[in-house]
Amino acid sequence: MEIPLANTNTKAIIKNMNIKRILIILFMCFDVLSIFVLAILFYLLQPVKSNSVVFIPQGSNAKIITSLNNTKLQFSKIDQYLLLFFGHPQSGWIAVSKPILTRYEFLKELTTNKAALVNLTLIPGETSEYFLREIAAKKLNLNPDKLLDELYSQSSRKEGMLTPDTYSIPLGISERLFIKYLLEFTKKRNETISKKVFGDYTEYKFYRFIIVASIIQKEAANESEMPIVASVIYNRLNKGMKLQMDGMLNYGMNSHIKVTPQMIREDNSEFNSYKNSGLPSVSICNVSTQAILAAISPAKTNYLYFMRDKRTGTHRFNTTLAAHEKEIERQR
């Protein structure tokens, strides 16, 4: 049967219209894709201003982006997905090659530029000034005065706000970022202790235990003595007695100086517990977790005095002045 010409033309027209529609849709998709690609390229070429090093936590890309935003770098959910194309960022300290990079360069360096690290050890009982001037500044090639200025400006207290530990710190870190990192580490440590013991954390209340802990840290011969030394401190305070503890004069740059009778006579700081009653307003040094726990939970004793035994290096504790003086004579 012969197909009418009109029907053939109609089918051809419909077919051509369908092809045109498909082509239009394809061109529209191409335009949208082109705009999207151009937008991504434009986004990746935007400048990012960064510190010379950044700290990347372990975890998902979302956690990494949140961490970067907490350092005042401006990143978005887009970066979270873009990171998938660069590979997973390395955790820890990352070296940034230039102060201003394109976003593309910055995201790429997160996956490739592991920073060179220097180990710094802050020992329990060390003062912040001595640690920053004599250890951190020299090993990290930082300005000691700027380090102290940053500590005093970023912290609510001048002493006792750092946690004794060994830190792996990147070369090239700024004074500001180094102090910020140390203070955040200590805040987490203190919050963990306080919430575990008290159920909450209030910095100014907790800091009183830091002050007591700093005296314990300077005086106790070992960790097992710490609760006993704590009991002596509280017993003397409760009786209105001066603490009269030599280690309290090892503050600031006096950290490793031998305390002498002349120093006790001439020092007029609040740390001279032979001249002043009560506790000082600030900690003497940076303290260990064990010293803090001893300050929170002292041993139950009646001791008011202690004297270092030259033979053992530990202390002998007494409840009366007469027994204490007898111990002094025995040591002589």
Legacy VTK file of the C-alpha trace (Angstrom):
# vtk DataFile Version 3.0
C-alpha trace
ASCII
DATASET POLYDATA
POINTS 332 float
0.000 0.000 0.000
1.405 3.398 -0.912
1.968 5.849 2.011
0.452 9.255 1.391
3.005 12.019 0.828
1.437 14.255 3.491
1.987 11.646 6.192
5.611 11.188 5.144
6.275 14.941 5.342
4.622 15.147 8.762
6.813 12.396 10.176
9.904 14.041 8.747
8.956 17.373 10.285
8.322 15.757 13.691
11.631 13.936 13.481
13.465 17.181 12.659
11.725 18.949 15.528
12.772 16.206 17.946
16.353 16.447 16.745
16.262 20.231 17.231
14.872 19.803 20.738
17.611 17.340 21.586
20.250 19.667 20.176
18.814 22.609 22.114
18.829 20.567 25.316
22.394 19.430 24.645
23.519 22.998 23.983
21.762 24.166 27.153
23.455 21.409 29.162
26.772 22.358 27.623
26.206 26.016 28.507
25.265 25.134 32.071
28.279 22.847 32.357
30.540 25.524 30.868
29.229 28.111 33.319
29.705 25.639 36.196
33.269 24.827 35.129
34.108 28.512 34.696
32.617 29.276 38.125
34.724 26.514 39.729
37.841 27.752 37.919
37.126 31.315 39.054
36.577 30.028 42.612
39.840 28.072 42.576
41.769 31.126 41.391
40.603 33.298 44.290
43.424 34.304 46.685
43.770 32.684 50.114
45.825 34.426 52.794
47.305 31.967 55.272
49.846 31.484 58.029
53.106 29.824 57.039
51.841 26.636 58.690
48.363 25.290 59.394
47.257 22.412 61.606
45.059 19.753 60.005
43.196 17.386 62.361
42.580 13.742 61.575
39.103 13.070 60.248
36.724 13.780 57.413
36.996 16.614 54.904
34.084 18.301 56.675
36.048 18.267 59.960
39.124 19.649 58.178
37.164 22.536 56.628
35.614 23.342 60.018
39.093 23.389 61.568
40.405 25.730 58.867
37.466 28.081 59.398
38.255 28.151 63.118
41.656 29.638 62.188
39.824 32.472 60.358
40.490 31.057 56.894
37.392 31.361 54.713
36.317 28.006 53.316
32.964 26.553 52.363
31.228 23.255 51.667
32.450 23.559 48.077
36.023 23.106 49.318
34.956 19.979 51.167
34.029 18.374 47.829
36.924 19.881 45.891
39.333 18.211 48.307
38.123 14.855 46.972
39.863 15.636 43.661
43.172 16.554 45.329
43.460 13.506 47.566
42.932 13.371 51.323
44.864 16.092 53.213
47.699 15.019 55.461
46.978 15.336 59.170
49.220 17.380 61.440
51.182 20.480 60.567
51.241 21.525 56.908
53.767 24.011 55.515
52.297 26.740 53.306
54.790 27.939 50.686
53.571 31.546 50.336
51.494 33.941 52.445
48.997 34.344 49.575
48.067 31.405 47.347
45.230 30.674 44.982
42.602 28.427 46.497
43.732 25.689 44.077
47.341 25.964 45.277
46.311 25.991 48.931
44.086 22.902 48.662
46.801 21.059 46.760
49.440 21.907 49.383
47.226 20.433 52.098
47.837 17.049 50.493
51.559 17.394 49.781
53.416 19.834 52.073
54.133 18.157 55.390
55.950 20.633 57.638
59.381 20.012 59.159
58.903 19.518 62.898
60.953 20.322 65.991
60.330 18.556 69.310
60.025 20.869 72.328
59.703 19.553 75.868
58.146 21.630 78.617
59.017 19.866 81.866
56.674 19.963 84.887
57.597 22.873 87.133
59.154 24.969 84.380
58.131 28.605 84.142
56.601 30.004 80.977
59.160 32.783 80.659
62.124 30.415 80.900
60.554 27.913 78.493
59.657 30.535 75.893
62.941 32.460 76.085
65.468 29.674 76.524
63.888 26.734 74.700
61.071 27.622 72.301
62.543 30.854 70.915
65.941 29.294 70.232
64.725 26.028 68.715
62.013 27.625 66.580
63.974 30.784 65.746
61.234 33.001 67.176
61.354 36.356 68.934
61.262 35.725 72.734
59.712 39.120 73.517
56.952 38.526 70.964
56.294 35.103 72.439
55.796 36.595 75.891
53.683 39.435 74.511
51.453 36.880 72.784
51.153 34.821 75.961
50.166 37.862 78.004
47.694 39.131 75.385
46.047 35.785 74.554
45.902 34.398 78.090
43.942 35.567 81.110
46.913 34.637 83.319
50.670 35.159 82.913
51.755 31.815 84.348
50.522 28.251 84.691
48.604 28.298 81.397
50.818 25.811 79.522
50.805 22.034 79.871
54.082 20.177 80.459
54.490 17.816 77.524
56.610 17.147 74.446
55.274 19.069 71.466
56.080 18.563 67.780
56.041 22.113 66.412
56.619 23.103 62.766
59.467 25.370 61.744
58.073 28.618 60.385
55.215 28.865 62.873
54.438 32.402 64.029
54.660 33.536 67.650
50.906 34.128 67.703
49.961 30.706 66.338
52.445 28.873 68.589
51.017 30.442 71.755
47.451 29.885 70.537
48.183 26.198 69.983
49.711 25.777 73.475
46.865 27.607 75.206
44.180 25.592 73.411
45.946 22.365 74.371
45.975 23.407 78.045
42.356 24.542 78.012
41.275 21.106 76.775
43.423 19.420 79.447
41.963 21.563 82.244
38.380 21.163 81.011
38.796 17.390 80.890
40.103 17.230 84.470
37.497 19.639 85.847
34.521 17.976 84.167
35.688 14.562 85.299
36.123 15.681 88.930
33.509 18.427 89.344
31.141 17.906 86.419
31.769 21.367 84.982
34.572 23.842 84.262
34.982 27.450 85.348
38.415 28.835 84.563
38.835 31.275 87.449
37.741 28.653 90.020
39.939 25.964 88.526
42.919 28.334 88.399
43.130 28.377 92.211
44.018 24.683 92.053
46.646 25.559 89.421
48.234 28.007 91.882
48.344 25.389 94.650
49.541 22.763 92.160
52.433 25.009 91.127
53.692 25.119 94.730
53.300 21.349 94.997
55.198 20.957 91.724
58.128 23.019 93.003
58.281 21.348 96.428
57.419 17.656 96.028
60.297 15.257 95.391
58.100 12.884 93.386
54.476 12.230 92.434
53.761 10.069 95.494
54.650 13.020 97.760
52.351 15.458 95.987
49.138 14.785 97.989
51.142 15.010 101.251
52.781 18.320 100.270
49.290 19.530 99.307
48.054 18.681 102.788
50.865 20.747 104.353
49.935 23.746 102.194
46.258 23.595 103.147
47.012 22.869 106.804
49.253 25.934 107.063
46.760 28.128 105.203
43.932 26.994 107.490
46.003 27.927 110.545
46.925 31.337 109.109
50.594 30.360 108.890
52.909 31.662 106.171
53.822 28.925 103.730
57.582 29.635 103.966
58.480 27.458 100.990
61.721 28.125 99.113
60.544 26.735 95.780
58.056 29.569 95.421
60.972 31.906 94.697
61.879 29.927 91.575
59.479 32.021 89.466
60.066 33.581 86.034
63.707 33.574 84.991
64.625 32.446 88.536
63.405 28.987 87.564
66.780 27.261 87.986
68.421 29.558 90.535
69.316 28.170 93.945
67.302 29.956 96.624
69.612 31.444 99.274
68.971 33.209 102.611
70.042 36.466 100.913
67.453 35.971 98.156
64.777 35.352 100.778
65.737 38.591 102.555
65.894 40.732 99.404
63.045 39.424 97.231
59.937 41.574 97.609
57.717 39.788 95.087
54.400 38.196 96.029
56.119 34.813 95.656
58.222 35.344 98.792
56.167 33.247 101.185
58.455 34.165 104.079
57.235 37.765 103.822
53.685 37.251 102.515
50.746 35.280 103.855
48.378 33.173 101.791
48.674 32.176 98.150
50.130 34.343 95.383
47.675 35.728 92.832
49.213 33.726 89.991
50.816 30.334 89.540
54.574 29.983 89.992
55.083 27.567 87.103
53.396 25.179 84.680
52.009 22.059 86.296
51.411 18.397 85.583
48.044 16.680 85.798
49.289 14.785 88.875
50.026 18.058 90.704
46.557 19.394 89.866
44.892 16.229 91.169
46.932 16.491 94.377
45.770 20.095 94.813
42.163 18.980 94.321
42.433 15.903 96.562
45.166 16.384 99.194
46.086 13.653 101.653
44.445 13.866 105.080
47.296 14.636 107.477
48.189 16.932 110.342
51.600 17.755 108.885
52.749 21.378 109.015
56.441 20.993 108.162
58.694 19.043 105.847
62.424 18.807 105.259
64.324 17.170 102.413
66.373 14.182 103.455
69.790 14.641 101.861
70.371 10.896 101.805
67.169 9.849 99.983
66.174 13.081 98.232
62.626 12.709 99.535
60.994 14.651 102.381
60.441 13.911 106.045
57.166 15.370 107.338
56.403 16.570 110.855
53.437 17.948 112.774
55.273 20.171 115.285
57.921 22.862 115.108
60.018 21.048 117.704
60.109 17.876 115.596
60.894 19.944 112.515
63.786 21.733 114.203
65.099 18.392 115.398
65.025 17.178 111.798
66.922 20.273 110.659
69.577 19.607 113.284
69.806 15.953 112.239
70.302 17.011 108.599
73.124 19.336 109.603
LINES 1 333
332 0 1 2 3 4 5 6 7 8 9 10 11 12 13 14 15 16 17 18 19 20 21 22 23 24 25 26 27 28 29 30 31 32 33 34 35 36 37 38 39 40 41 42 43 44 45 46 47 48 49 50 51 52 53 54 55 56 57 58 59 60 61 62 63 64 65 66 67 68 69 70 71 72 73 74 75 76 77 78 79 80 81 82 83 84 85 86 87 88 89 90 91 92 93 94 95 96 97 98 99 100 101 102 103 104 105 106 107 108 109 110 111 112 113 114 115 116 117 118 119 120 121 122 123 124 125 126 127 128 129 130 131 132 133 134 135 136 137 138 139 140 141 142 143 144 145 146 147 148 149 150 151 152 153 154 155 156 157 158 159 160 161 162 163 164 165 166 167 168 169 170 171 172 173 174 175 176 177 178 179 180 181 182 183 184 185 186 187 188 189 190 191 192 193 194 195 196 197 198 199 200 201 202 203 204 205 206 207 208 209 210 211 212 213 214 215 216 217 218 219 220 221 222 223 224 225 226 227 228 229 230 231 232 233 234 235 236 237 238 239 240 241 242 243 244 245 246 247 248 249 250 251 252 253 254 255 256 257 258 259 260 261 262 263 264 265 266 267 268 269 270 271 272 273 274 275 276 277 278 279 280 281 282 283 284 285 286 287 288 289 290 291 292 293 294 295 296 297 298 299 300 301 302 303 304 305 306 307 308 309 310 311 312 313 314 315 316 317 318 319 320 321 322 323 324 325 326 327 328 329 330 331
